Amino acid sequence: MTEAFDILFQATFWVAAIRIASPLIFATMGELICERAGVLSLGIEGIMVAGAFAGWFTVYSGGDLWAGVVVAALTGAAFGLLHSTLTVPLGLSQHVVGIGVTLLATSLTYFTYRLALPEVTSPPKIEPFQPLPIPFLSDIPLVGPALFAQTPLTYLAFVTVAIVAWALYRTPLGLAVRAAGENPSAVEAQGISVTAIRMGAVMVGSALIAVGGAFLTMSAFNSFFFEMVNGRGWVCIALVVFGSWRPGKALLGAVLFAAFDAYQVRLQQVTGGVVPYQLFLMLPYLLSILALILVARRATYPKALMVPYQKGER
């Protein structure tokens, strides 16, 4: 029992938790932007897969690491354009289109991988982002290694939360995005195109989602394989609800889920295989579902979420 409790005070545990949280942070912020504008993006899982492959393949083909991040973001934006075109001006079902985007992105990624690397039996490796300790701050006990000795993409994930929060609550554009998800007729009354706001939000959000996928191949690991996203996209949708559509609370949810995930791995070692490992794998998801149930009952969702809007409607 003491060993299980001591895990929480190990720097390596929190380093792992922040690293696991980083792709969730990117994807959760992307999904939050989409939903704040009134569009549910169920294409998140497939877009993460496509972003993971696009970033990795760019670097594998000789590109720079940051070029890989940009290509991943552009790939996500392209799928966001497809998703938003079908759901916003055409008004098709966001559920059906989202699932379709996930299937298309995953299948297209698999096809491209096999087309580009037909003879490969094991995933080729790249040189990923390396940890970049911040002088002095990284020497702080426990907190230093966890927050200030990570890779550049992890720092970018936390900066992204601050930028999203500032943009949504401190800029006219953010006000328009939130209004598009709450009362789109009010946006139109101000002479602003609801279609443009929603489509732009979905494209930006999808770009962030794809960068979350790219984190896995370019920062957490050094190769690409199809099972690596492993349901993280669906977790991020739940994290948006857990965070009540607020960036700060969503960040907290991502870190908590990652901490549960990192904890169950270390707990398996403590128990020495006495308890079936499947039970430990379930632990972060069970705790997340419990937290979601407790929080979602009080959550205030965007009123126009998943509600199609045509110009002139009231």
N, C-alpha and C positions, 0 to 999 in steps of 0.2 A: 504493500500500500504506500509506503514511504517513497519507494522508487518511482511509482506512478505519479506521485505528487511532485517529486523533484524534477520531473521532465519539464514542468512549466517554468522552471528557473534556469534552464540551460539555454545559452546563447544560440547553439546550433538548432534548437527547436524553433526559435523565433525567426532565425534566418530562413529556415525551410518554409515556415508559415508565410512570410512575406513574399518569398519566391513563388509559392503556390498561388498566392492571392493576386499576383501581378496580372496574369492573363484574364482573370475574372474581373479585375478592376476595369481594364480596357473595354471588355465586352459588355459589362454591366453599364458603363457610362454610355456606350453606343446604343444599347437597348433603351436606356432611360431617355435619351434624346428623341429616339423614334416615338416612344410612347407618350412623351410630353407633348409631341406634336399631334397625337391622336392616331398613330399607326402602330399596331402590334407587329413586331417582326419575328415570326416563327422561322425565318430563314437563318437565324443566328448560328445554328449548329453547322450548317453547310458552309456559310460564309467564313466561319472560323477555320474549317478544313481548307477551303480555297486560299485563305490568307496565309495559313501555315505553309502550304505548298508553294505559293507564289513567292513569298519571302525567301524560303529556303532555296528554291530553284534559281532565283536571281543570283544569290551568293554562290551557289554551286557552279553556275555558268560563268563565274568570274567577276560578278558585280560586287560593289561595296556593301557592307552590312546595312548602312543607312539607306542605300539604294534599295535593298531588299525590303526595308520597312515601308518605303514610299511605294514600291510596286504592290506590296500587300494591301496598303491603304487604297490604292487606285483600283485594285481588283475588287475589294469590298464595295467601293463606291459604284463600280459598274453593276454589281448585283443589286445594290441599293437603288440604282436608277431603274433597273428592270422591275424590282419589287414595287417601287413607288408609282411607276407608270401604270402598272396593272391595278393597283389598289386605290390610288388617289383620283386621277382624272377619269379612269374607267369604272371605278367603284366596285371592283370585284372583291370577293370574300378575302379578307386579310388572313384568315386561317388557312384557306386552301392555297392561296398564293404563297404564303410563308412556307408551308410544307413543300410545295412545288419547288421553291427556290433552294431549300435544303437538299432535296433530291437532285436537282439539276447541278448545284455547285459541287456536291459530293461526287456525282457520276462524272462530271466534266473533269474534275481533278484527277480521278482515277484514270480516265481515258488519256489525259495529257501526260500523266506520269508514265503509263505504259508505252505511250507513243514516243516520248522523249528518252526513256530508259528501258528499252525492250528486253535487254539481256541481263538486267540487274536482278540479283537474287536477294541481296541484303542491302538495306538503305545506305547510300553513300553518306559520308560525313563531311561537315564543313567546320570552319573555325568560328565558333559563335562569339557573341559579346562576352567579355570577361568582366569580373567584378572590378568596380572602380571605387576603392575606399576614399572617403572624404577625410582629409587630414584633420586630426584632433577629434572630430566628431565620431569617427569610427572607433576611437579608443575608449569611448564611454562604455562602462560595463553593461552587458546584456542588451541595452538599447542600441549602442553604437554598431556592433556587427549586424544587427537585424535591419536597421534603417539606413545606415551610412556606409555599408560595405557591399552594396548590391551592384548589379549590372546597370548600364545607362537606361535600358528599357524599363526597369523597375522605377527608377527616379522619374522617368517620363510618365509612367502610370499615375503616380501621385500628383505630378504637376497637372496632368489631364483632369483629375478630379477638381482641382482648384480652378482651372480654366472653365470647365463646364459649369461649376457653381456660380462663378463670376458672370459668365455669359448669360446664364438663365435668369439670374436675379438682379443683375446690375446693368444690363444693356437693353436698348429698345428691341433689338433682334430677339433677345431671350424672352422679352415680354410677348412678342408676336408669336414665338414658338409655343409658349405656355397657353396663350389665348387660343391658338389653333387647336389645342387639345382640350380646351375648356368650353369655349364659345366662339366657334369659327365665324359665325355671322357678325360678331363684333369686329373681327379682324377685317372682314370684307367691308364693313361700314367705314373703316378708316382708309379705304382705298388700297389695301394690301391684298395680294393674291394668296388665298389660303392654299391653293394648289402648289404654288412656288415654295411657300414656307414648309409645307409638309414634305414635298419631294426633296427639298434641300436638306431637311432634318434627317430624313431616312438615308440619304446618300452619305452625309457626315457620320451618322450613327453607324452605318454599315462599314465605313472606312475604319472606325475605331474597333469595331468587332473583328475585322480582318487582322488588324494589328495585334489584337489579343491572341489570335491564332498564330501569327508570326512569332510572337514571344516564345511559344512552345518549341519551335524549330531553331530559333536563332539566339535564344537566351537560356531557356531551361534545359534543352537538349541540343544536339548538334546534327540531327538527321530528321527525316520525315517518314512517318508511317501512319497509316490510315486510322488506327485506333487511338491516336494520341489525344484527340479532343475529348473523346470518351464522356459525352454528356455534359460537358462544361457549359455549353450554350444554354441548355435547359435550366441548369442551375442559375445562370445569370438572369434569366427571366424571373425566377423566383426571388432573386436578390433585389430586383427592382421593386417588387411588391413589398419585400421585407423592409426596404429603405423608404417606403411610402413615397416613391418617386422623387426622393431628395438625394443629391449626390453624396453628402456627408454620411447619411445613414446607410446608403448603399455601400459605401466604402467600408464602414464598420461591419456590415453583413459579409462582405467578401473576405475580410480578414478573419472573422469568426469562423466561417466555413473552412478557410484554409488552415486555421489553427486546429480545428477538429480533424481535418484530413492528416495533417502532420502528426498530430497526437496519436491517432489510431495506429500509424506505422510503428511508432516507438513503443506503444502499449503492447503490440504483438511480441516485441522482443522481451519485454518485461515478463509477460506471462509464460514465455518459453514454449509456446505451441499447445498449451493445455486447452485453451479456448479456440474453437475453429476460426481461422482467419477471416472467413466470410462475414462473421459477426462484426469484426472490427471494420471491414470495408463498408458495412452498412451504417456504422455509427455516425459519420458526419452527415449523411443524408437523413437519417432518422431525426437527429438533433435539429437539422435545418428545417425539416417538415414541421416539427414541434414549434420551433421559433416562428415559422411562417404562419402557423395557425393562430398563435397568440397575437401576432402583430397585425395580420391581415384584417382582423375583425374591426380594427380601429383605423385602418388605412383609408385615406381619401384619394380615390383614383381620378384621373382626368375624365371629366364628364363626357367628352366627345371621343374617348378612346374607342376605336373600332367602328366609329359611326361615319359612313361616307358623307361627303359634303359636296354639293354642286352649287356653282355660283348662282346667287339669287334666291337660294332656299332660306327659309326662316324656321 
